[in-house]
């Protein structure tokens, strides 16, 4: 956690601490993608907003990683918005990575 604490900004959402993936304009996986902290926000209603946006010269995307390890169980996310008309290149997925990221 110390390496992640010093590298990634953090947010609190739903009572959990989350790292916000940032790549300082560098292309990384999964993808290839450029991850930007400004693409992650918690709004005034407490909803997590993850956006894909173009800053004029490149596309920026969002990823959050939990500071806590989750074990077996059920995980439920509710998506809002027009998810059926996203660009075919857009991917939304949830990964359960092993203890070391």
C-alpha positions in Angstrom: 0.0 0.0 0.0 2.9 2.4 0.6 3.9 2.4 -3.0 0.3 3.0 -4.1 -0.2 5.6 -1.4 2.7 7.7 -2.8 1.8 7.2 -6.4 -1.9 7.5 -6.8 -4.4 10.1 -5.5 -7.2 8.8 -3.3 -10.9 9.3 -3.0 -13.5 8.0 -0.5 -16.6 6.5 -2.0 -19.3 4.4 -0.3 -17.2 4.3 2.9 -14.2 2.8 1.1 -10.9 4.4 0.2 -10.0 4.1 -3.5 -6.9 4.8 -5.5 -7.4 6.8 -8.7 -5.2 5.5 -11.5 -3.2 8.3 -13.2 -0.5 7.8 -15.8 0.7 11.4 -16.4 -0.1 11.2 -20.1 1.6 7.8 -20.6 -0.2 5.0 -22.4 -0.5 1.8 -20.2 -2.7 -1.2 -19.8 -5.3 -2.3 -19.7 -5.8 -0.8 -23.0 -3.6 0.9 -24.3 -5.1 3.9 -22.3 -4.2 7.2 -20.7 -5.6 7.4 -17.2 -6.3 10.8 -15.7 -7.5 11.7 -12.2 -9.9 14.4 -13.5 -11.9 11.6 -15.1 -13.0 10.3 -11.7 -15.3 12.3 -9.5 -17.8 11.7 -6.6 -20.8 14.0 -7.2 -22.9 15.8 -4.6 -25.3 12.8 -4.5 -22.5 10.4 -3.6 -22.4 8.8 -7.1 -19.1 7.7 -8.6 -18.6 9.3 -12.0 -16.1 7.7 -14.3 -15.6 9.4 -17.7 -14.0 9.0 -21.0 -13.2 12.3 -22.6 -11.1 14.0 -25.2 -8.8 16.8 -24.0 -8.3 18.0 -27.6 -5.4 15.8 -28.5 -5.9 12.5 -26.7 -8.5 10.4 -25.0 -8.5 10.2 -21.2 -10.1 7.4 -19.2 -10.8 6.4 -15.6 -9.9 3.6 -13.2 -10.3 3.2 -9.5 -8.7 0.5 -7.3 -9.8 -0.3 -3.8 -7.4 0.2 -1.0 -9.1 -2.8 0.7 -9.1 -6.4 -0.4 -12.4 -7.9 -1.1 -13.0 -11.6 -0.7 -15.7 -14.0 -2.0 -19.2 -12.6 -2.1 -21.6 -10.7 -4.3 -20.7 -7.4 -5.9 -23.3 -5.2 -7.4 -22.9 -2.0 -9.4 -25.7 0.2 -10.8 -24.9 2.0 -14.0 -26.7 5.2 -15.0 -26.7 6.8 -18.4 -27.1 5.7 -21.9 -24.9 2.6 -21.7 -26.5 1.0 -24.7 -25.2 3.7 -27.1 -21.5 3.9 -26.1 -18.9 3.8 -28.8 -18.0 0.2 -29.7 -14.5 0.8 -28.5 -15.6 1.6 -25.0 -15.0 -1.2 -22.4 -16.5 -1.2 -18.9 -15.4 -4.1 -16.7 -14.6 -4.9 -13.0 -11.5 -6.8 -12.2 -10.7 -8.6 -9.0 -6.9 -8.5 -9.0 -4.8 -10.6 -6.6 -3.5 -9.0 -3.5 -0.6 -7.4 -5.3 -1.6 -5.1 -8.2 
